[in-house]
Amino acid sequence: MASDFTDLSRVCVCGGDGGAGCMSFRREAFVPKGGPDGGDGGRGGDVVLLADAQLSSLIDYRYKHHFHAERGTHGQGSRRHGRDGEDLILHVPVGTTVYELDPTTMVRRYQIADLTAPGEHVIVGPGGIGGKGNIHFVTSVRRAPAFAEKGVPAREHWLELEMRLMADAALVGMPSVGKSSIIARISAARPKIASYPFTTLVPNLGMVRSKDGSSFVVADVPGLIEGAAEGKGLGHEFLRHIERTAVILHVVDVTGGFEGRDPVNDLEVIDRELAAYAADLAVRPQIVVANKCDMPGTEAAQARLAKAAAERGRPFFAVSAVTGKGLPALVAACSGEVARLRSTITTSEPVELLNEQLERKRRQRDTIVKVTQEQRGVWRVTGDAVERMVIQTDWDNDESITYLQHRFARAGIEEKLKKAGASVGDEVRILDYEFDFEGTAPTQEAPVAEGASIEGGKDLSTTVSDNNEEDI
């Protein structure tokens, strides 16, 4: 049914939050100073899209749009680390393309992945990192660290899922030219067939077997009309399903249909619409199929159409979906063209490489720190790594704040602020926290004294915008 077919959907995904590290000290009989033994927090689960050959539509995401993976559990004493959250696997049809959306305008920003083979998967919602327990902060001068890191919350973002049929050949043409009758005749597909326009409202797939034993998948695409590339009729709803096909079977009704259309003009109209929608469709291998050739008085139309096909360098077949005339030759020709094109296709990169590339981009963005001046004496510092440092800090713990100062110093944030023009006493904002810039970090042994360079815990009303080009 048409209501069960969904080929475009938007979903909001978020990995699981990371668990907090534990601040704990070993306590047992006859060991008065056992030392720190706080375990790490568990990592949050990932949201993963998995291409599933058993699915034929995105119907599962029509009504449910928000998906959140399991969070990691907190660390505990005795060096017991928190459990990692379980990944959330979202099954999508083979042929699904994933796009990142702008959270404000909901416009596509860039393509994340194109899942074209069963089993391909991509991580679209990485889980948050778990916080480290206090066992990680022991140094020669800090023998009993009384702080631990908080877990990092995962980032929520919107995706658009677009499914395009994975077919070798597509039947295209005006409404009521007999595309559904042809696919029903040459395959086991049983689409709805009736004598009125737009009987087919959803694409249909059929497996076709030729006499030589080879097989290919053919798609019956709903009828197109002039202006389809601009969205008229069913327009963009189904033109996307032609993009992956290797061969286009252009079906033309030589009788002219109810409107008495000219077959050659129909050929030209659909050609223009395909080219307007995607330039590469204009040069896609195409076979012209003159249907309903069993009807009397169509000989002249067949001859004109055959001449037009020859001028365009396209094979021409006169067929009848009712009697089966010409269909075996059409199937053989289409099978041979599909086999030829398959031999020229290079093997795509494993999806694991895609996940590695995405992870490498995330790590590269981690090192980016941007300093911008919001107003006189007020500076905004942004960047995944520096923001994560702030999120993981326990603002009720002086030792944790001192450790954050040293992390800032090692990351060169103070130098970046100085180069940008920040002066002593200026206000520095990171996320929803504000800091007083002093220009120097305390020594490792020194506690945070009154008037030191960081003053935390002050929430700001300013909304922080993400200056990075990509969020994943």
C-alpha positions as CSV (number, residue, x, y, z in Angstrom):
1,M,0.0,0.0,0.0
2,A,1.1,3.6,-0.6
3,S,0.8,4.4,3.1
4,D,3.4,1.8,3.9
5,F,6.1,3.2,1.6
6,T,8.3,5.9,3.0
7,D,11.5,6.9,1.3
8,L,12.4,10.1,3.1
9,S,12.5,10.7,6.9
10,R,14.2,12.9,9.5
11,V,15.5,11.5,12.8
12,C,17.2,13.0,15.8
13,V,19.9,10.8,17.2
14,C,22.0,11.0,20.3
15,G,24.6,8.7,21.7
16,G,24.7,7.7,25.3
17,D,26.2,10.0,27.9
18,G,29.5,9.0,29.4
19,G,29.5,7.8,33.0
20,A,31.3,9.8,35.7
21,G,34.7,8.7,37.1
22,C,34.8,7.8,40.8
23,M,36.7,9.6,43.6
24,S,37.5,6.9,46.1
25,F,40.3,5.8,48.4
26,R,41.3,2.3,49.4
27,R,40.1,1.5,52.9
28,E,40.9,-1.8,54.6
29,A,42.3,-3.0,57.9
30,F,45.9,-2.3,58.6
31,V,46.2,-0.1,55.4
32,P,45.7,3.4,56.8
33,K,46.8,5.1,53.5
34,G,45.7,2.8,50.7
35,G,45.7,5.5,48.0
36,P,43.2,6.3,45.4
37,D,41.2,3.5,43.8
38,G,38.3,5.3,41.9
39,G,37.3,3.6,38.7
40,D,36.5,5.2,35.3
41,G,33.0,5.9,34.0
42,G,31.7,3.8,31.1
43,R,31.5,5.1,27.6
44,G,28.1,5.9,26.2
45,G,26.7,3.6,23.5
46,D,26.8,4.7,19.8
47,V,23.8,5.1,17.5
48,V,24.6,3.0,14.4
49,L,22.7,2.8,11.1
50,L,22.8,-0.7,9.5
51,A,21.8,-1.5,6.0
52,D,19.3,-4.3,6.1
53,A,18.3,-6.2,2.9
54,Q,15.0,-7.2,4.5
55,L,13.7,-3.7,4.6
56,S,12.1,-1.9,1.6
57,S,11.1,1.4,3.1
58,L,11.8,3.9,5.9
59,I,8.3,3.3,7.4
60,D,9.9,2.6,10.8
61,Y,10.9,6.2,11.0
62,R,7.6,7.9,9.9
63,Y,6.2,8.3,13.4
64,K,9.2,7.9,15.7
65,H,12.0,10.4,15.2
66,H,14.1,10.5,18.4
67,F,16.6,7.8,19.2
68,H,19.0,7.8,22.2
69,A,21.6,5.1,23.0
70,E,22.2,3.8,26.5
71,R,24.4,5.8,28.8
72,G,27.6,4.5,30.4
73,T,27.4,3.8,34.2
74,H,29.5,5.6,36.7
75,G,32.8,4.3,38.1
76,Q,33.1,2.9,41.6
77,G,35.6,2.3,44.3
78,S,38.1,-0.6,44.3
79,R,39.1,0.3,40.7
80,R,35.7,-0.9,39.4
81,H,35.1,0.8,36.0
82,G,31.6,1.6,34.9
83,R,29.9,-0.5,32.2
84,D,29.8,0.9,28.6
85,G,26.4,1.7,27.3
86,E,24.9,-0.6,24.6
87,D,24.9,0.6,21.0
88,L,21.6,1.4,19.5
89,I,21.3,-0.3,16.0
90,L,18.8,1.4,13.6
91,H,18.0,-0.8,10.6
92,V,17.5,1.0,7.3
93,P,17.0,-0.3,3.7
94,V,19.9,-0.9,1.4
95,G,20.3,2.2,-0.7
96,T,19.8,4.7,2.2
97,T,21.8,8.0,2.0
98,V,22.4,9.8,5.3
99,Y,22.7,13.6,5.5
100,E,23.6,15.9,8.4
101,L,21.0,18.7,8.9
102,D,21.4,22.2,10.1
103,P,19.7,22.2,13.5
104,T,18.1,25.6,12.9
105,T,17.1,25.6,9.3
106,M,16.9,21.8,8.8
107,V,18.7,22.2,5.5
108,R,21.2,19.5,4.4
109,R,24.7,20.5,5.4
110,Y,26.7,17.5,4.0
111,Q,26.5,13.8,3.2
112,I,27.6,11.4,6.0
113,A,27.3,8.0,4.3
114,D,25.7,6.1,1.4
115,L,24.8,2.6,2.5
116,T,24.6,0.5,-0.7
117,A,25.3,-3.0,0.4
118,P,23.7,-5.3,3.1
119,G,25.6,-5.1,6.3
120,E,27.2,-1.8,5.8
121,H,27.0,0.4,8.8
122,V,28.0,3.9,10.0
123,I,28.2,5.4,13.4
124,V,26.0,8.6,13.3
125,G,25.7,9.2,17.1
126,P,29.0,8.6,18.9
127,G,28.6,8.0,22.6
128,G,30.1,10.3,25.2
129,I,33.5,9.6,26.8
130,G,33.5,8.3,30.3
131,G,35.2,10.4,33.0
132,K,38.5,9.2,34.6
133,G,38.6,8.1,38.2
134,N,41.0,9.6,40.6
135,I,43.6,6.8,40.1
136,H,44.6,8.7,36.9
137,F,45.6,11.9,38.6
138,V,48.3,10.6,41.0
139,T,51.7,12.4,40.5
140,S,54.9,12.7,42.5
141,V,53.5,15.8,44.3
142,R,49.8,14.9,44.2
143,R,49.7,11.6,46.1
144,A,46.0,11.7,47.1
145,P,43.9,13.4,44.3
146,A,40.5,14.1,45.8
147,F,38.7,14.6,42.4
148,A,37.6,12.7,39.4
149,E,36.2,13.7,35.9
150,K,32.6,13.8,35.0
151,G,31.3,12.0,32.0
152,V,30.9,13.8,28.6
153,P,27.3,14.1,27.5
154,A,26.7,13.0,23.9
155,R,25.7,15.5,21.2
156,E,22.2,15.4,19.8
157,H,21.7,16.2,16.1
158,W,19.3,15.8,13.3
159,L,19.8,13.5,10.2
160,E,17.8,13.1,7.0
161,L,17.5,9.6,5.6
162,E,16.8,9.2,1.9
163,M,16.2,5.8,0.3
164,R,16.8,5.3,-3.4
165,L,15.9,2.0,-4.9
166,M,18.8,-0.3,-5.8
167,A,17.6,-1.4,-9.2
168,D,19.6,-2.3,-12.4
169,A,17.0,-0.9,-14.7
170,A,14.1,1.6,-14.3
171,L,10.9,1.8,-16.4
172,V,10.1,5.5,-16.9
173,G,7.6,7.4,-18.9
174,M,4.3,9.3,-18.9
175,P,1.4,8.1,-16.8
176,S,-0.6,5.1,-18.2
177,V,2.0,4.1,-20.8
178,G,2.0,0.5,-19.5
179,K,5.1,0.4,-17.3
180,S,3.3,-1.7,-14.6
181,S,2.0,-4.1,-17.2
182,I,5.5,-4.6,-18.6
183,I,7.0,-5.3,-15.2
184,A,4.2,-7.7,-14.3
185,R,4.8,-9.5,-17.6
186,I,8.6,-9.9,-17.3
187,S,8.9,-10.5,-13.6
188,A,7.0,-11.8,-10.6
189,A,6.0,-8.3,-9.4
190,R,2.3,-7.7,-9.2
191,P,1.7,-4.0,-9.1
192,K,-1.7,-2.4,-9.3
193,I,-2.8,-2.1,-13.0
194,A,-5.7,0.1,-14.1
195,S,-6.8,2.2,-17.1
196,Y,-6.4,5.6,-15.4
197,P,-3.4,7.9,-14.8
198,F,-1.2,7.6,-11.7
199,T,-2.4,4.1,-10.9
200,T,1.1,3.5,-9.6
201,L,1.8,5.6,-6.5
202,V,4.9,3.8,-5.2
203,P,7.9,2.3,-7.0
204,N,7.7,-1.5,-7.5
205,L,10.7,-3.8,-7.8
206,G,10.8,-7.0,-9.8
207,M,13.5,-9.7,-10.5
208,V,13.8,-10.5,-14.2
209,R,15.6,-13.7,-15.4
210,S,16.7,-13.9,-19.0
211,K,17.1,-17.1,-21.1
212,D,20.8,-17.3,-20.5
213,G,20.3,-17.6,-16.7
214,S,21.4,-14.1,-15.8
215,S,19.1,-11.9,-13.7
216,F,18.6,-8.2,-13.0
217,V,16.3,-6.0,-10.9
218,V,13.9,-3.7,-12.6
219,A,12.0,-0.8,-11.0
220,D,8.6,0.5,-12.1
221,V,8.6,4.2,-11.3
222,P,5.4,6.2,-11.1
223,G,4.5,8.2,-14.1
224,L,6.2,11.5,-14.8
225,I,4.8,14.6,-16.4
226,E,6.2,17.8,-17.8
227,G,7.6,19.8,-14.9
228,A,8.4,16.7,-12.8
229,A,11.9,18.0,-12.1
230,E,10.3,21.0,-10.4
231,G,8.1,18.8,-8.3
232,K,4.9,18.7,-10.5
233,G,2.9,15.6,-10.3
234,L,4.8,13.1,-8.2
235,G,8.0,14.9,-9.2
236,H,10.8,14.7,-6.8
237,E,9.0,12.1,-4.8
238,F,10.2,9.4,-7.2
239,L,12.8,10.8,-9.5
240,R,15.4,10.0,-6.9
241,H,14.8,6.3,-7.4
242,I,16.1,6.5,-11.0
243,E,19.5,7.9,-9.9
244,R,21.1,4.5,-9.0
245,T,19.8,2.6,-12.0
246,A,22.3,1.5,-14.6
247,V,19.8,1.5,-17.5
248,I,16.7,3.5,-18.2
249,L,13.9,1.8,-20.1
250,H,12.0,4.7,-21.6
251,V,8.4,3.4,-22.2
252,V,6.3,5.3,-24.7
253,D,2.6,4.7,-25.6
254,V,2.5,4.7,-29.4
255,T,-1.3,5.1,-29.3
256,G,-1.0,8.5,-27.6
257,G,-3.2,7.5,-24.7
258,F,-6.4,9.2,-23.7
259,E,-5.1,12.7,-24.5
260,G,-3.9,11.7,-27.9
261,R,-0.3,12.7,-27.1
262,D,2.5,12.6,-29.7
263,P,4.9,9.7,-28.9
264,V,8.0,11.6,-30.1
265,N,7.0,14.6,-28.0
266,D,6.6,12.3,-25.0
267,L,10.1,11.1,-25.5
268,E,11.5,14.6,-25.6
269,V,9.5,15.8,-22.5
270,I,10.8,12.9,-20.3
271,D,14.3,13.4,-21.6
272,R,14.2,17.1,-20.5
273,E,12.8,16.2,-17.1
274,L,15.5,13.7,-16.4
275,A,18.3,16.1,-17.5
276,A,16.7,18.9,-15.4
277,Y,16.6,16.7,-12.3
278,A,20.2,15.3,-12.6
279,A,22.6,16.1,-15.4
280,D,24.1,12.6,-15.4
281,L,20.7,11.1,-16.2
282,A,20.9,12.7,-19.6
283,V,23.8,10.5,-20.5
284,R,22.7,7.3,-18.7
285,P,22.3,4.3,-21.1
286,Q,18.7,4.3,-22.3
287,I,16.5,1.9,-24.3
288,V,13.4,3.2,-26.0
289,V,10.4,0.9,-25.6
290,A,7.4,1.5,-27.8
291,N,4.5,-0.2,-25.9
292,K,1.0,-1.1,-27.1
293,C,2.3,-2.0,-30.6
294,D,-0.5,-4.6,-30.9
295,M,-3.0,-1.8,-31.4
296,P,-4.0,-1.2,-35.1
297,G,-3.0,2.1,-36.8
298,T,0.2,2.6,-34.7
299,E,2.7,1.7,-37.5
300,A,3.4,5.3,-38.4
301,A,3.9,6.3,-34.8
302,Q,6.3,3.3,-34.3
303,A,8.3,4.4,-37.3
304,R,8.6,8.0,-36.2
305,L,9.6,6.9,-32.7
306,A,12.2,4.4,-34.0
307,K,13.7,7.2,-36.1
308,A,13.9,9.5,-33.1
309,A,15.6,6.8,-31.0
310,A,18.1,6.1,-33.8
311,E,18.9,9.9,-33.9
312,R,19.8,9.7,-30.2
313,G,21.8,6.6,-30.6
314,R,19.5,4.5,-28.5
315,P,18.3,0.9,-29.0
316,F,14.6,0.6,-29.9
317,F,12.1,-2.2,-29.2
318,A,8.5,-2.4,-30.2
319,V,6.6,-4.5,-27.6
320,S,3.2,-5.3,-26.3
321,A,2.6,-5.9,-22.6
322,V,-0.7,-7.6,-23.4
323,T,0.5,-10.2,-26.0
324,G,4.1,-10.4,-24.9
325,K,5.4,-9.4,-28.4
326,G,9.0,-8.2,-28.3
327,L,9.5,-8.6,-24.6
328,P,12.0,-11.5,-24.7
329,A,14.2,-9.5,-27.0
330,L,13.9,-6.5,-24.7
331,V,14.8,-8.6,-21.7
332,A,17.9,-10.1,-23.4
333,A,19.1,-6.7,-24.5
334,C,18.6,-5.2,-21.1
335,S,20.3,-8.1,-19.4
336,G,23.3,-7.7,-21.7
337,E,23.6,-4.0,-21.0
338,V,23.3,-4.5,-17.3
339,A,26.0,-7.2,-17.4
340,R,28.3,-4.9,-19.4
341,L,27.9,-2.0,-16.9
342,R,28.3,-4.3,-13.9
343,S,31.8,-5.3,-15.2
344,T,32.9,-1.7,-15.3
345,I,31.9,-0.9,-11.7
346,T,34.8,-0.8,-9.2
347,T,34.4,-2.2,-5.8
348,S,33.5,0.5,-3.2
349,E,35.6,1.1,-0.1
350,P,34.7,-1.0,2.9
351,V,32.4,0.9,5.3
352,E,35.0,0.5,8.1
353,L,37.1,3.0,6.2
354,L,34.2,5.4,6.3
355,N,33.9,5.1,10.0
356,E,37.6,5.6,10.4
357,Q,37.4,8.7,8.3
358,L,34.6,10.1,10.4
359,E,36.5,9.3,13.6
360,R,39.6,11.0,12.2
361,K,37.6,14.1,11.4
362,R,36.2,14.1,14.9
363,R,39.7,13.9,16.4
364,Q,41.0,16.7,14.1
365,R,38.1,18.9,15.2
366,D,39.1,18.1,18.8
367,T,42.3,20.1,18.3
368,I,40.6,23.2,16.9
369,V,40.3,26.1,19.4
370,K,38.7,29.3,18.2
371,V,38.9,32.6,20.1
372,T,36.5,35.3,19.2
373,Q,35.7,38.7,20.8
374,E,32.0,39.1,21.6
375,Q,32.4,42.6,22.9
376,R,35.0,44.8,24.5
377,G,36.7,42.8,27.3
378,V,34.6,39.7,26.6
379,W,36.0,36.7,24.7
380,R,34.4,33.4,23.6
381,V,36.5,30.2,23.4
382,T,35.1,27.3,21.4
383,G,36.3,23.9,20.5
384,D,35.4,20.3,21.2
385,A,38.4,19.5,23.4
386,V,38.3,22.7,25.5
387,E,34.5,22.4,25.9
388,R,34.9,18.8,27.0
389,M,37.5,19.9,29.6
390,V,34.9,22.3,31.1
391,I,32.1,19.7,31.1
392,Q,34.3,17.1,32.9
393,T,35.2,19.5,35.7
394,D,33.6,19.2,39.1
395,W,33.1,22.9,39.9
396,D,32.4,22.1,43.6
397,N,35.9,20.7,44.0
398,D,38.9,23.1,44.2
399,E,41.4,20.4,43.1
400,S,39.4,19.7,40.0
401,I,39.4,23.4,39.1
402,T,43.1,23.6,39.6
403,Y,43.6,20.6,37.3
404,L,41.5,22.4,34.7
405,Q,43.8,25.4,34.8
406,H,46.8,23.1,34.1
407,R,44.9,21.5,31.2
408,F,44.2,25.0,29.8
409,A,47.9,25.8,30.0
410,R,49.0,22.6,28.3
411,A,46.4,23.2,25.5
412,G,47.9,26.7,24.9
413,I,44.6,28.5,25.5
414,E,46.1,31.3,27.5
415,E,48.6,31.9,24.6
416,K,45.8,32.0,22.1
417,L,43.9,34.5,24.2
418,K,47.0,36.7,24.5
419,K,47.6,36.6,20.7
420,A,43.9,37.5,20.2
421,G,44.4,40.6,22.3
422,A,42.9,39.5,25.7
423,S,44.1,41.6,28.7
424,V,44.3,40.7,32.4
425,G,40.9,41.1,33.9
426,D,39.0,40.4,30.7
427,E,36.1,37.9,30.8
428,V,36.5,34.6,29.1
429,R,33.4,32.5,28.2
430,I,33.4,28.8,27.5
431,L,29.9,27.2,27.1
432,D,27.8,28.6,30.0
433,Y,30.7,29.4,32.2
434,E,32.8,32.6,32.7
435,F,36.4,33.0,33.8
436,D,38.6,35.9,34.8
437,F,41.7,36.0,32.6
438,E,44.8,36.5,34.7
439,G,47.3,35.5,32.0
440,T,49.2,33.0,34.1
441,A,48.5,29.5,35.4
442,P,49.3,28.5,39.0
443,T,52.0,26.0,39.7
444,Q,51.0,22.4,40.1
445,E,51.4,22.4,43.8
446,A,49.6,25.6,44.5
447,P,45.9,25.6,45.4
448,V,43.4,27.9,43.8
449,A,43.7,31.1,45.7
450,E,41.4,34.1,45.9
451,G,41.6,36.1,42.7
452,A,43.1,33.2,40.7
453,S,42.5,32.9,36.9
454,I,39.4,30.7,37.0
455,E,36.0,31.5,38.5
456,G,33.5,28.8,37.7
457,G,29.9,27.9,38.1
458,K,28.4,31.2,36.8
459,D,25.7,30.4,34.3
460,L,25.3,32.7,31.4
461,S,22.2,33.6,29.4
462,T,24.2,33.7,26.2
463,T,23.4,30.9,23.8
464,V,26.5,29.2,22.6
465,S,26.7,28.6,18.8
466,D,28.8,25.8,17.2
467,N,31.4,27.3,14.9
468,N,32.5,24.0,13.5
469,E,31.5,23.0,10.0
470,E,30.5,19.5,11.1
471,D,29.0,18.2,14.3
472,I,29.5,14.5,14.1
